[in-house]
Amino acid sequence: MVGRPRDWELLDTQAVVDVVLSTVEPNDIILLHDTYATSVEAALQLIDEMTAMGYRFVTVEELLAINEIEVEDSVIYRSATGYSDSIWYGSDYVED
């Protein structure tokens, strides 16, 4: 599961890129906020670097469908691994 890049707090393009690249795994969902120029630049760098690494970018809906995960109301998905440690139910984090 990708580490939380906390792009809104770091406001540092390279720091965000480093956090994501050091923790990303297949099927992870990466959330960045386009209200910060540093986050936009980080996203552009990540797309280039991760594409070169063999990653393919899809929408969250496509990612969940590829992994045969049925979308549930009031659930926040951080990954499409199917493991409960990647899913938030409302305000409660669920772990195995």
Secondary structure, DSSP 4 states (H G I P E B T S, - for coil): ------HHHH--HHHHHHHHHHH--TTB-----TTSHHHHHHHHHHHHHHHHTT-----HHHHHHHTT----TTEEESBSS--GGGEEETTEE---
